[in-house]
Amino acid sequence: MVGRAEVLRERVLEALRSQPLFDGLGESAYRALADQIEWFALEGGRVLFDQDEASDGMYLLIHGRLSASRREADGRIRHLGTIAQGETVGETGLLANEPRNARVIAMRDCNLLFLPRSGFEKLAALHPEAMLRTAQLALRRSYSLRKAKTRFTCFALISATPGVDMMALAQRLAAQLDVGDQTEIIDANKALEKPIAWFSEREAAAQYLIYVADTNADWRERCVRQSDCVLLVADSRHPVQLQTRLPAPARGPSVPVHLLMLNPQPAAPGSTGDWLERLPQGRAHHHIRSDEDLGRVVRHLTGSATGLVLSGGGARGFAHLGVIRALREAGWKFDYVGGTSIGAILGAGLAAGWDDATMRDQFRQHFVTRNPLADWTLPLVSLRSGKGVVDGLRAAFNELEIEDLPIPFFCVSSNLTEGDLEVHDSGLVWQALRASSAIPGVLPPLFHAGRVLVDGGVIDNLPVSEMRKRLDGEIVASDVGGQYRLNAEIDEAHLPPWWQLLPELFGQRRRPGIGQILLRAGMVNVAATAQRARKQTKLLLTPPLEGIDLLDWKAFDRAEAAGYAYACEQLEAAAAG
């Protein structure tokens, strides 16, 4: 009868023979090397070695996956990449005789071989060609890790509320992954007692794996250890009470968590935030009412989501509506929306799930019929009181919170207290939009939690950089502010007496008005913003809007039509190659 030790030795020998690093050593050398090597298992989430530890040996990954990260001098953690089955790790420190330069943790349950420094030195002395191959491997690893991009392929589906048909949901999710038989669904009946090698084989055979957890705590923890991402499923009709405590690794970072909110009806204002408070930081959430929503989730998880960013630009922003209409007609789907000022307001309508007709009706009523900037006030803080803007935004979005929107959304304002960009991705929608569109001098700032917040265009009129932080996919941007010019038809250093200015109130203006000046001053850096955005976008649309002023609300239909015509033209040109 063959003992366990002999079985492990044969596994070690088999692994050594298949490893290019040890090519050509010969059977006696393989057996001598096997005597130096330790076979061991490492649970997912545990640390293999830490940055700055002594380099006491190198590892060969037999089954599973590892992740490498480095703490930089400024304290930030930088993800370096992943180590796949059949690859080595730790060889750099051995060659340089220096401490570990990264932290390596197990992303899956792993089987590894460990070759201590003494064994490595013997190998190098007897077979210098192995040392050369190790050095070449270290160089290739350094290059490949610099190019590495995180990609989710294994998901743990865990129920947070009772009564959810998890297998049916897994099948719907697999259908949206759209790779046919390359997605495998695994439950406890299929895999509870399987060894680590079996999981590695399944991962190698399929493009995506969906692990369906149940009430068995051991299986649930294994699902988490084998996954890149936890999909926590909650039926919004149930009270906010997690029936499942998420298992946490003993060491190392937690697996990312995405909350899937099953909503037969639109989310009640504030209900999503109650759920998110129960989850760890860094979580994402998605509202699921249809398979189309599941498709959006899949695009986020697989790095193929599309984000839309809309600039500020006053009344010229109505062109965004035409751009959105053209993009939708061309089949574009947006999985994240962001914006500044008027772009934030229109983008919130898109994120709320409004169709083109609803968006046109809502915003025509708000800006043209009501004119939210008609409420003049004593100009101690601003020219207008802001009440018209607040009333219009609250009428459109009620007490809805950003977390309740069916499509993920953010907008930006300028924080005059801190002198920095303020990003709004939670809280009341109307309040965030009020801050993002508070044109300095025209509208009062939003005073909130000790902060003074004004129009986001003061710092970033087209927040593509912020979208890039949130989205691993393509970005489309519409910029209506970058080409605007504020001109004057007169040369003068001071204004004439006030009575000589009265004719300009009723006739042709030779000087820009105070509202135009203040609005343009708040967008003075748009050219630089647009230049940065062009480098980060798949498509940057800049509709020509000659003759449409920043405060010309009655140009609504003309601006929308101009945006639509321009976007159609650009999309046709792109399709033609």
RODO-2510 file (C-alpha; in nm, 4 decimals, decimal comma):
residues 577
     n   res          X          Y          Z
     1     m     0,0000     0,0000     0,0000
     2     v     0,1370     0,3420    -0,0983
     3     g     0,1551     0,5858     0,1947
     4     r     0,0474     0,9498     0,1939
     5     a     0,4102     1,0694     0,2049
     6     e     0,4939     0,8742    -0,1100
     7     v     0,1838     1,0075    -0,2863
     8     l     0,2891     1,3639    -0,2031
     9     r     0,6441     1,2949    -0,3227
    10     e     0,5133     1,1681    -0,6562
    11     r     0,2993     1,4816    -0,6883
    12     v     0,6053     1,6966    -0,6199
    13     l     0,8080     1,5096    -0,8820
    14     e     0,5282     1,5434    -1,1363
    15     a     0,5109     1,9182    -1,0718
    16     l     0,8887     1,9590    -1,1059
    17     r     0,8991     1,7684    -1,4350
    18     s     0,6260     1,9915    -1,5810
    19     q     0,7902     2,3180    -1,4701
    20     p     0,9976     2,4894    -1,7474
    21     l     1,2232     2,6365    -1,4801
    22     f     1,3597     2,2881    -1,4095
    23     d     1,3834     2,1600    -1,7687
    24     g     1,6670     1,9188    -1,8397
    25     l     1,7718     1,8464    -1,4814
    26     g     1,7461     1,4700    -1,5120
    27     e     1,5626     1,2238    -1,2910
    28     s     1,8275     1,2072    -1,0182
    29     a     1,8301     1,5865    -0,9894
    30     y     1,4502     1,5948    -0,9736
    31     r     1,4543     1,3452    -0,6864
    32     a     1,7281     1,5337    -0,5021
    33     l     1,5329     1,8563    -0,5458
    34     a     1,2115     1,6905    -0,4259
    35     d     1,3858     1,6099    -0,0978
    36     q     1,4326     1,9848    -0,0434
    37     i     1,0747     2,0825    -0,1241
    38     e     0,7709     2,1115     0,1010
    39     w     0,4139     2,0639    -0,0310
    40     f     0,1488     2,2608     0,1593
    41     a    -0,2032     2,4055     0,1298
    42     l    -0,3037     2,7690     0,1858
    43     e    -0,6635     2,8805     0,2374
    44     g    -0,8035     3,1597     0,0230
    45     g    -0,7597     3,4992     0,1888
    46     r    -0,4470     3,4053     0,3831
    47     v    -0,1081     3,5711     0,3387
    48     l     0,1696     3,3691     0,1754
    49     f     0,4349     3,6258     0,2648
    50     d     0,4388     3,9945     0,3517
    51     q     0,6305     4,2908     0,2166
    52     d     0,9727     4,3418     0,3812
    53     e     0,9861     3,9869     0,5194
    54     a     1,3138     3,7986     0,4748
    55     s     1,3354     3,6120     0,1433
    56     d     1,3770     3,2607     0,2782
    57     g     1,2702     3,0704    -0,0328
    58     m     1,0581     3,0595    -0,3483
    59     y     0,7192     2,9047    -0,4206
    60     l     0,5650     2,7134    -0,7098
    61     l     0,1855     2,7433    -0,7336
    62     i     0,0333     2,4026    -0,8166
    63     h    -0,3380     2,4865    -0,7807
    64     g    -0,5247     2,8119    -0,7153
    65     r    -0,4358     3,1764    -0,7673
    66     l    -0,2300     3,4360    -0,5795
    67     s    -0,2409     3,8159    -0,5764
    68     a     0,0541     4,0533    -0,5300
    69     s     0,0339     4,4086    -0,3935
    70     r     0,2789     4,6672    -0,2657
    71     r     0,2503     4,9423    -0,0066
    72     e     0,4057     5,2553    -0,1573
    73     a     0,6012     5,5200     0,0344
    74     d     0,2907     5,7409     0,0604
    75     g     0,0926     5,4571     0,2216
    76     r    -0,1180     5,3695    -0,0832
    77     i    -0,1642     5,0029    -0,1708
    78     r    -0,0893     4,9264    -0,5374
    79     h    -0,2162     4,6042    -0,6913
    80     l     0,0651     4,4482    -0,8924
    81     g    -0,1100     4,1523    -1,0505
    82     t    -0,1889     3,7843    -1,0097
    83     i     0,0150     3,4644    -1,0065
    84     a    -0,1526     3,1787    -1,1907
    85     q    -0,1302     2,8026    -1,1605
    86     g     0,2127     2,6725    -1,2690
    87     e     0,3949     3,0010    -1,1965
    88     t     0,6557     3,0764    -0,9315
    89     v     0,6716     3,3624    -0,6828
    90     g     0,9388     3,4855    -0,4431
    91     e     1,2318     3,4268    -0,6761
    92     t     1,3185     3,7985    -0,7036
    93     g     1,4141     3,8300    -0,3372
    94     l     1,6314     3,5189    -0,3588
    95     l     1,8229     3,6448    -0,6615
    96     a     1,8755     3,9943    -0,5172
    97     n     1,9294     3,8669    -0,1619
    98     e     1,6825     4,1312    -0,0451
    99     p     1,3572     4,1294     0,1570
   100     r     1,0237     4,0601    -0,0119
   101     n     0,9166     4,3563    -0,2252
   102     a     0,5431     4,2777    -0,2167
   103     r     0,2679     4,1147    -0,0151
   104     v     0,1270     3,7961    -0,1702
   105     i    -0,2059     3,6493    -0,0614
   106     a    -0,4146     3,3536    -0,1753
   107     m    -0,7117     3,4477    -0,3923
   108     r    -0,8270     3,0845    -0,3924
   109     d    -0,7584     2,7768    -0,1830
   110     c    -0,4069     2,6905    -0,3037
   111     n    -0,1586     2,4043    -0,3183
   112     l     0,2047     2,5178    -0,3326
   113     l     0,5601     2,3857    -0,3314
   114     f     0,8180     2,5671    -0,1186
   115     l     1,1889     2,5567    -0,2072
   116     p     1,3968     2,7067     0,0773
   117     r     1,7020     2,9241     0,0149
   118     s     1,9414     2,6379     0,0933
   119     g     1,7784     2,4180    -0,1708
   120     f     1,7810     2,7021    -0,4251
   121     e     2,1530     2,7639    -0,3659
   122     k     2,2311     2,3936    -0,4169
   123     l     2,0277     2,3945    -0,7369
   124     a     2,2122     2,7039    -0,8649
   125     a     2,5514     2,5524    -0,7859
   126     l     2,4811     2,2227    -0,9625
   127     h     2,2674     2,3582    -1,2467
   128     p     2,3566     2,7243    -1,3257
   129     e     2,1195     2,7180    -1,6243
   130     a     1,8319     2,6984    -1,3725
   131     m     1,9620     3,0193    -1,2121
   132     l     1,9587     3,1902    -1,5540
   133     r     1,6012     3,0770    -1,6206
   134     t     1,5002     3,2034    -1,2759
   135     a     1,6463     3,5475    -1,3534
   136     q     1,4653     3,5556    -1,6881
   137     l     1,1431     3,4570    -1,5140
   138     a     1,1830     3,7382    -1,2599
   139     l     1,2277     3,9928    -1,5393
   140     r     0,9222     3,8665    -1,7277
   141     r     0,7202     3,8695    -1,4051
   142     s     0,8177     4,2319    -1,3371
   143     y     0,7004     4,3328    -1,6861
   144     s     0,3781     4,1308    -1,6816
   145     l     0,2760     4,2588    -1,3370
   146     r     0,3173     4,6175    -1,4571
   147     k     0,0682     4,5409    -1,7354
   148     a    -0,1684     4,3372    -1,5156
   149     k    -0,5369     4,4228    -1,5060
   150     t    -0,7782     4,2904    -1,2484
   151     r    -1,0561     4,0743    -1,3958
   152     f    -1,3320     3,8865    -1,2171
   153     t    -1,4007     3,5315    -1,3356
   154     c    -1,5363     3,3524    -1,0267
   155     f    -1,8415     3,4715    -0,8344
   156     a    -2,0003     3,3605    -0,5069
   157     l    -2,3791     3,4040    -0,5065
   158     i    -2,5034     3,4366    -0,1468
   159     s    -2,8573     3,5079    -0,0265
   160     a    -2,9083     3,7813     0,2338
   161     t    -3,2853     3,7301     0,2665
   162     p    -3,5067     3,4205     0,2638
   163     g    -3,7183     3,3074    -0,0278
   164     v    -3,4815     3,3829    -0,3182
   165     d    -3,4461     3,1093    -0,5829
   166     m    -3,0682     3,1265    -0,6018
   167     m    -3,0237     2,8583    -0,8683
   168     a    -3,2694     3,0360    -1,0994
   169     l    -3,0847     3,3631    -1,0437
   170     a    -2,7516     3,1921    -1,1153
   171     q    -2,8912     3,0609    -1,4445
   172     r    -3,0119     3,4091    -1,5429
   173     l    -2,6712     3,5507    -1,4542
   174     a    -2,4964     3,2816    -1,6595
   175     a    -2,7181     3,3634    -1,9585
   176     q    -2,6129     3,7292    -1,9373
   177     l    -2,2455     3,6330    -1,9355
   178     d    -2,3194     3,5218    -2,2932
   179     v    -2,0418     3,2669    -2,3338
   180     g    -2,2595     2,9563    -2,3667
   181     d    -2,1167     2,6465    -2,2047
   182     q    -1,8108     2,8433    -2,0902
   183     t    -1,9966     2,9421    -1,7701
   184     e    -2,0369     2,6729    -1,5051
   185     i    -2,2687     2,6876    -1,2035
   186     i    -2,1405     2,5004    -0,8982
   187     d    -2,3394     2,4235    -0,5837
   188     a    -2,2710     2,2188    -0,2714
   189     n    -2,4198     1,9023    -0,4207
   190     k    -2,1559     1,9110    -0,6915
   191     a    -1,8502     2,0277    -0,5011
   192     l    -1,8738     2,0283    -0,1203
   193     e    -1,6214     1,7462    -0,0678
   194     k    -1,4003     1,8147    -0,3701
   195     p    -1,0225     1,8748    -0,3264
   196     i    -0,8420     2,1966    -0,4185
   197     a    -0,7209     2,0450    -0,7464
   198     w    -1,0802     1,9909    -0,8631
   199     f    -1,1618     2,3611    -0,8223
   200     s    -0,8504     2,4582    -1,0170
   201     e    -0,9499     2,2207    -1,2962
   202     r    -1,3002     2,3703    -1,3159
   203     e    -1,1583     2,7223    -1,3273
   204     a    -0,9178     2,6265    -1,6061
   205     a    -1,1969     2,4634    -1,8085
   206     a    -1,4559     2,7431    -1,7850
   207     q    -1,4419     3,1136    -1,8613
   208     y    -1,6643     3,1975    -1,5635
   209     l    -1,7668     3,0081    -1,2498
   210     i    -2,0718     3,0891    -1,0376
   211     y    -2,0658     2,9340    -0,6902
   212     v    -2,4151     2,9117    -0,5394
   213     a    -2,3977     2,9197    -0,1594
   214     d    -2,6614     2,7797     0,0756
   215     t    -2,7124     2,7581     0,4521
   216     n    -2,4127     2,5262     0,4992
   217     a    -2,1517     2,7506     0,6647
   218     d    -1,8513     2,5453     0,5455
   219     w    -1,9696     2,5556     0,1846
   220     r    -2,0518     2,9262     0,2054
   221     e    -1,7014     3,0043     0,3310
   222     r    -1,5477     2,7949     0,0555
   223     c    -1,7555     2,9792    -0,2052
   224     v    -1,6105     3,3067    -0,0789
   225     r    -1,2543     3,1700    -0,0760
   226     q    -1,2861     3,0488    -0,4352
   227     s    -1,4352     3,3724    -0,5710
   228     d    -1,3098     3,7066    -0,6980
   229     c    -1,6310     3,8767    -0,5939
   230     v    -1,9274     3,8086    -0,3639
   231     l    -2,2736     3,8796    -0,5049
   232     l    -2,4983     3,9292    -0,2030
   233     v    -2,8635     3,8937    -0,3045
   234     a    -3,1392     4,0767    -0,1150
   235     d    -3,5134     4,0913    -0,1798
   236     s    -3,6003     4,4556    -0,1108
   237     r    -3,9477     4,3556     0,0105
   238     h    -3,7939     4,2021     0,3223
   239     p    -3,6847     4,4029     0,6273
   240     v    -3,3247     4,5181     0,6376
   241     q    -3,1712     4,2260     0,8243
   242     l    -2,8897     4,0155     0,6844
   243     q    -2,9683     3,6496     0,7399
   244     t    -2,6129     3,5639     0,6341
   245     r    -2,2958     3,6871     0,8005
   246     l    -2,0298     3,7239     0,5352
   247     p    -1,7331     3,5026     0,6157
   248     a    -1,4105     3,7015     0,6391
   249     p    -1,0613     3,5679     0,5709
   250     a    -0,8392     3,5450     0,8780
   251     r    -0,5804     3,7638     0,7099
   252     g    -0,5504     3,9655     0,3927
   253     p    -0,8092     4,1868     0,2215
   254     s    -1,1765     4,0972     0,1995
   255     v    -1,3320     3,9819    -0,1252
   256     p    -1,5225     4,2671    -0,2987
   257     v    -1,8957     4,2634    -0,2256
   258     h    -2,1683     4,3636    -0,4726
   259     l    -2,5210     4,3907    -0,3347
   260     l    -2,7896     4,2796    -0,5814
   261     m    -3,1187     4,4407    -0,4750
   262     l    -3,4124     4,2494    -0,6230
   263     n    -3,6718     4,5237    -0,6722
   264     p    -4,0070     4,4296    -0,8302
   265     q    -4,0888     4,8028    -0,8021
   266     p    -3,8648     5,1128    -0,8027
   267     a    -3,6720     5,1477    -0,4774
   268     a    -3,8448     5,3473    -0,2041
   269     p    -3,6521     5,6653    -0,1145
   270     g    -3,3781     5,5841     0,1347
   271     s    -3,4333     5,2078     0,1366
   272     t    -3,1070     5,1226    -0,0403
   273     g    -2,8965     5,3215     0,2036
   274     d    -3,0389     5,1186     0,4920
   275     w    -2,9028     4,8013     0,3302
   276     l    -2,5657     4,9504     0,2429
   277     e    -2,5051     5,0528     0,6039
   278     r    -2,4933     4,6818     0,6918
   279     l    -2,2216     4,6007     0,4409
   280     p    -1,8435     4,6518     0,4514
   281     q    -1,6834     4,9609     0,3023
   282     g    -1,5907     4,9492    -0,0651
   283     r    -1,9064     4,7606    -0,1637
   284     a    -2,1051     4,8281    -0,4789
   285     h    -2,4771     4,7834    -0,5324
   286     h    -2,7121     4,7182    -0,8232
   287     h    -3,0907     4,7333    -0,8571
   288     i    -3,2353     4,4293    -1,0358
   289     r    -3,5819     4,4443    -1,1901
   290     s    -3,5144     4,2720    -1,5214
   291     d    -3,2587     4,0730    -1,7178
   292     e    -3,1460     4,4031    -1,8688
   293     d    -3,0386     4,5094    -1,5189
   294     l    -2,8543     4,1787    -1,4769
   295     g    -2,6753     4,2536    -1,8028
   296     r    -2,5552     4,5807    -1,6510
   297     v    -2,4253     4,3922    -1,3465
   298     v    -2,2346     4,1507    -1,5697
   299     r    -2,0753     4,4367    -1,7634
   300     h    -1,9570     4,5932    -1,4373
   301     l    -1,8172     4,2639    -1,3122
   302     t    -1,6344     4,1758    -1,6336
   303     g    -1,4813     4,5162    -1,7078
   304     s    -1,6995     4,5874    -2,0110
   305     a    -1,9278     4,8553    -1,8622
   306     t    -1,9753     5,1919    -2,0336
   307     g    -1,9820     5,5207    -1,8461
   308     l    -2,1345     5,8476    -1,9677
   309     v    -2,0006     6,1838    -1,8471
   310     l    -2,1876     6,5101    -1,9156
   311     s    -2,0262     6,8519    -1,8796
   312     g    -2,1558     7,1761    -1,7392
   313     g    -2,2457     7,4566    -1,9750
   314     g    -2,5715     7,6233    -1,8750
   315     a    -2,8451     7,6191    -2,1371
   316     r    -2,6007     7,4751    -2,3901
   317     g    -2,6281     7,1559    -2,1850
   318     f    -2,9654     7,0793    -2,3445
   319     a    -2,7545     6,9423    -2,6310
   320     h    -2,6759     6,6511    -2,3978
   321     l    -3,0370     6,5364    -2,4387
   322     g    -2,9889     6,5085    -2,8145
   323     v    -2,6576     6,3293    -2,7683
   324     i    -2,8197     6,0781    -2,5312
   325     r    -3,1068     6,0208    -2,7748
   326     a    -2,8669     5,9521    -3,0625
   327     l    -2,6510     5,7183    -2,8554
   328     r    -2,9524     5,5213    -2,7351
   329     e    -3,0864     5,4860    -3,0879
   330     a    -2,7442     5,3537    -3,1921
   331     g    -2,7672     5,0818    -2,9265
   332     w    -2,5425     5,2242    -2,6575
   333     k    -2,6201     5,1185    -2,2992
   334     f    -2,4905     5,3177    -2,0065
   335     d    -2,3877     5,1485    -1,6850
   336     y    -2,2630     5,4507    -1,4908
   337     v    -2,3500     5,8196    -1,5276
   338     g    -2,1612     6,1217    -1,3985
   339     g    -2,1733     6,4926    -1,4569
   340     t    -2,1240     6,8513    -1,3533
   341     s    -2,3842     7,1286    -1,3165
   342     i    -2,6441     7,1036    -1,5971
   343     g    -2,4779     6,7757    -1,6994
   344     a    -2,5346     6,6420    -1,3484
   345     i    -2,9037     6,7357    -1,3575
   346     l    -2,9670     6,5767    -1,6970
   347     g    -2,7516     6,2760    -1,6064
   348     a    -2,9581     6,2151    -1,2937
   349     g    -3,2662     6,1833    -1,5132
   350     l    -3,0886     5,9206    -1,7215
   351     a    -2,9735     5,7373    -1,4076
   352     a    -3,3317     5,7437    -1,2783
   353     g    -3,4344     5,5364    -1,5793
   354     w    -3,6270     5,8081    -1,7653
   355     d    -3,6780     5,7598    -2,1385
   356     d    -3,6026     6,0346    -2,3905
   357     a    -3,9573     6,1733    -2,3965
   358     t    -3,9752     6,1920    -2,0172
   359     m    -3,6398     6,3665    -1,9975
   360     r    -3,7422     6,6276    -2,2557
   361     d    -4,0762     6,6907    -2,0840
   362     q    -3,9321     6,7115    -1,7329
   363     f    -3,6439     6,9415    -1,8178
   364     r    -3,8398     7,1639    -2,0574
   365     q    -4,0904     7,2253    -1,7798
   366     h    -3,8171     7,2902    -1,5234
   367     f    -3,5949     7,5209    -1,7282
   368     v    -3,8192     7,6778    -1,9938
   369     t    -4,1690     7,6905    -1,8471
   370     r    -4,0662     7,7717    -1,4896
   371     n    -3,7255     7,9400    -1,5448
   372     p    -3,5551     7,8478    -1,2151
   373     l    -3,3341     8,1583    -1,2288
   374     a    -3,6185     8,4115    -1,2160
   375     d    -3,6095     8,4516    -0,8358
   376     w    -3,3988     8,7671    -0,7942
   377     t    -3,2885     8,8546    -0,4436
   378     l    -3,0839     9,1124    -0,2539
   379     p    -2,7331     9,0396    -0,3878
   380     l    -2,5554     8,9835    -0,0568
   381     v    -2,4662     8,6211    -0,1378
   382     s    -2,5951     8,5775    -0,4927
   383     l    -2,8160     8,7368    -0,7565
   384     r    -3,0860     8,4675    -0,7248
   385     s    -3,2235     8,3027    -0,4128
   386     g    -3,1986     7,9454    -0,5439
   387     k    -3,5530     7,8619    -0,4354
   388     g    -3,6668     7,8059    -0,7929
   389     v    -3,3861     7,5575    -0,8525
   390     v    -3,4574     7,3696    -0,5295
   391     d    -3,8324     7,3555    -0,5959
   392     g    -3,7771     7,2207    -0,9475
   393     l    -3,5243     6,9579    -0,8418
   394     r    -3,7397     6,8373    -0,5541
   395     a    -4,0430     6,8169    -0,7817
   396     a    -3,8473     6,5995    -1,0254
   397     f    -3,6628     6,3722    -0,7817
   398     n    -3,8648     6,4014    -0,4585
   399     e    -3,6695     6,2532    -0,1657
   400     l    -3,4916     5,9952    -0,3812
   401     e    -3,1340     5,9201    -0,2791
   402     i    -2,8472     5,8598    -0,5192
   403     e    -2,8196     5,5026    -0,3899
   404     d    -3,1823     5,4420    -0,4984
   405     l    -3,1172     5,5266    -0,8651
   406     p    -3,1341     5,2194    -1,0931
   407     i    -2,8144     5,3214    -1,2743
   408     p    -2,5066     5,4126    -1,0651
   409     f    -2,4560     5,7902    -1,0584
   410     f    -2,2267     6,0586    -0,9234
   411     c    -2,1868     6,4317    -0,9683
   412     v    -1,9276     6,6824    -0,8533
   413     s    -1,9266     7,0217    -0,6876
   414     s    -1,6442     7,2522    -0,5791
   415     n    -1,5740     7,2574    -0,2061
   416     l    -1,4725     7,6142    -0,1196
   417     t    -1,4089     7,5137     0,2410
   418     e    -1,1364     7,2631     0,1502
   419     g    -1,0457     7,4006    -0,1927
   420     d    -1,1036     7,0634    -0,3547
   421     l    -1,3451     6,8643    -0,5690
   422     e    -1,6454     6,7231    -0,3802
   423     v    -1,7864     6,3978    -0,5192
   424     h    -2,1533     6,3204    -0,4506
   425     d    -2,2362     5,9493    -0,4786
   426     s    -2,4766     5,9146    -0,1874
   427     g    -2,7484     6,1157    -0,0187
   428     l    -3,0424     6,3128    -0,1561
   429     v    -3,0372     6,3531    -0,5338
   430     w    -3,1805     6,7052    -0,5333
   431     q    -2,9265     6,8217    -0,2758
   432     a    -2,6299     6,6871    -0,4735
   433     l    -2,7607     6,8478    -0,7936
   434     r    -2,8191     7,1769    -0,6139
   435     a    -2,4535     7,1804    -0,5044
   436     s    -2,3219     7,0783    -0,8465
   437     s    -2,5130     7,3592    -1,0225
   438     a    -2,4566     7,6444    -0,7731
   439     i    -2,3078     7,8967    -1,0176
   440     p    -2,0921     8,1257    -0,7986
   441     g    -2,2544     8,4661    -0,7677
   442     v    -2,5648     8,3654    -0,9622
   443     l    -2,6941     8,1064    -0,7142
   444     p    -2,6059     8,0800    -0,3459
   445     p    -2,3693     7,8008    -0,2458
   446     l    -2,5107     7,4919    -0,0821
   447     f    -2,4185     7,5185     0,2840
   448     h    -2,4075     7,1640     0,4192
   449     a    -2,2288     6,9968     0,7124
   450     g    -2,0012     7,2966     0,7565
   451     r    -1,8986     7,3005     0,3910
   452     v    -1,9524     7,5672     0,1266
   453     l    -2,0254     7,3949    -0,2059
   454     v    -2,0549     7,5619    -0,5469
   455     d    -2,0730     7,4595    -0,9122
   456     g    -1,8469     7,1654    -0,9974
   457     g    -1,7319     7,3392    -1,3151
   458     v    -1,5083     7,5685    -1,1095
   459     i    -1,2691     7,2739    -1,0612
   460     d    -1,3744     7,0040    -1,3096
   461     n    -1,6368     7,0773    -1,5720
   462     l    -1,6106     6,7300    -1,7283
   463     p    -1,5324     6,4746    -1,4519
   464     v    -1,3977     6,1955    -1,6716
   465     s    -1,1086     6,1344    -1,4312
   466     e    -1,3550     6,0620    -1,1513
   467     m    -1,5459     5,8216    -1,3756
   468     r    -1,2214     5,6420    -1,4605
   469     k    -1,1612     5,5772    -1,0881
   470     r    -1,4988     5,4032    -1,0684
   471     l    -1,5257     5,2201    -1,3973
   472     d    -1,3107     4,9530    -1,5581
   473     g    -1,4523     4,9956    -1,9067
   474     e    -1,5173     5,2486    -2,1821
   475     i    -1,6164     5,6111    -2,1224
   476     v    -1,8223     5,8349    -2,3494
   477     a    -1,8288     6,2076    -2,2742
   478     s    -2,0334     6,5002    -2,4027
   479     d    -1,8745     6,8441    -2,3626
   480     v    -2,0796     7,1576    -2,4305
   481     g    -1,8561     7,4044    -2,2469
   482     g    -1,5169     7,3640    -2,4072
   483     q    -1,5892     7,5657    -2,7228
   484     y    -1,7793     7,8528    -2,5621
   485     r    -1,6348     8,2047    -2,6052
   486     l    -1,7473     8,5131    -2,4152
   487     n    -1,7039     8,8208    -2,6363
   488     a    -1,7532     9,1958    -2,5973
   489     e    -1,8174     9,4505    -2,8733
   490     i    -1,6599     9,7462    -2,6960
   491     d    -1,3247     9,8585    -2,5529
   492     e    -1,3510    10,0179    -2,2087
   493     a    -1,1860    10,0064    -1,8666
   494     h    -1,4887    10,1138    -1,6601
   495     l    -1,8635    10,1296    -1,7066
   496     p    -2,0421    10,4513    -1,8036
   497     p    -2,3112    10,5979    -1,5723
   498     w    -2,5961    10,3581    -1,5053
   499     w    -2,8525    10,5509    -1,7090
   500     q    -2,6407    10,5051    -2,0198
   501     l    -2,6623    10,1276    -1,9679
   502     l    -3,0434    10,1178    -1,9603
   503     p    -3,0842    10,0740    -2,3395
   504     e    -2,8941     9,7439    -2,3175
   505     l    -3,1720     9,6022    -2,1013
   506     f    -3,4117     9,6284    -2,3947
   507     g    -3,1920     9,6152    -2,7052
   508     q    -2,8683     9,4757    -2,8470
   509     r    -2,6118     9,4154    -2,5735
   510     r    -2,2573     9,5345    -2,6347
   511     r    -2,1259     9,3927    -2,3082
   512     p    -2,1831     9,0455    -2,1556
   513     g    -2,4215     9,0463    -1,8603
   514     i    -2,3228     8,9700    -1,5038
   515     g    -2,4833     8,6239    -1,5194
   516     q    -2,2856     8,5344    -1,8319
   517     i    -1,9641     8,6631    -1,6771
   518     l    -2,0111     8,4708    -1,3535
   519     l    -2,1082     8,1503    -1,5309
   520     r    -1,8153     8,1723    -1,7726
   521     a    -1,5749     8,2528    -1,4879
   522     g    -1,6828     7,9310    -1,3218
   523     m    -1,5883     7,7372    -1,6369
   524     v    -1,2603     7,9058    -1,7187
   525     n    -1,0562     7,5826    -1,7018
   526     v    -1,2747     7,3855    -1,9425
   527     a    -1,0149     7,3665    -2,2206
   528     a    -0,7626     7,1901    -1,9975
   529     t    -1,0356     6,9609    -1,8639
   530     a    -1,1432     6,8653    -2,2156
   531     q    -0,7837     6,7923    -2,3162
   532     r    -0,7415     6,5511    -2,0247
   533     a    -1,0786     6,3928    -2,0976
   534     r    -0,9904     6,3229    -2,4605
   535     k    -0,7092     6,0901    -2,3475
   536     q    -0,9413     5,8876    -2,1230
   537     t    -1,2518     5,8478    -2,3381
   538     k    -1,3594     5,6055    -2,6065
   539     l    -1,5673     5,8840    -2,7592
   540     l    -1,5686     6,2582    -2,6831
   541     l    -1,8581     6,4495    -2,8397
   542     t    -1,8435     6,8294    -2,8659
   543     p    -2,1633     6,9553    -3,0340
   544     p    -2,1254     7,2872    -3,2230
   545     l    -2,3591     7,5322    -3,0464
   546     e    -2,2859     7,8688    -3,2045
   547     g    -2,5387     8,1334    -3,1090
   548     i    -2,6621     7,9501    -2,7978
   549     d    -2,5773     8,1412    -2,4826
   550     l    -2,5104     7,9937    -2,1404
   551     l    -2,8350     8,1383    -1,9993
   552     d    -3,0546     8,1080    -2,3096
   553     w    -3,3118     7,8649    -2,1647
   554     k    -3,5504     7,9228    -2,4552
   555     a    -3,2939     7,7612    -2,6893
   556     f    -3,3948     7,4224    -2,5425
   557     d    -3,5239     7,2634    -2,8656
   558     r    -3,2506     7,4146    -3,0819
   559     a    -2,9737     7,2867    -2,8531
   560     e    -3,1297     6,9393    -2,8246
   561     a    -3,1622     6,9139    -3,2025
   562     a    -2,8037     7,0327    -3,2553
   563     g    -2,6726     6,7719    -3,0119
   564     y    -2,8741     6,4968    -3,1804
   565     a    -2,7659     6,5865    -3,5344
   566     y    -2,4001     6,6157    -3,4377
   567     a    -2,3972     6,2883    -3,2430
   568     c    -2,5668     6,1009    -3,5291
   569     e    -2,3072     6,2353    -3,7699
   570     q    -2,0167     6,1357    -3,5440
   571     l    -2,1572     5,7889    -3,4801
   572     e    -2,2076     5,7275    -3,8520
   573     a    -1,8503     5,8382    -3,9205
   574     a    -1,7174     5,6086    -3,6469
   575     a    -1,9191     5,3148    -3,7826
   576     a    -1,7804     5,3763    -4,1309
   577     g    -1,4316     5,3390    -3,9886
***
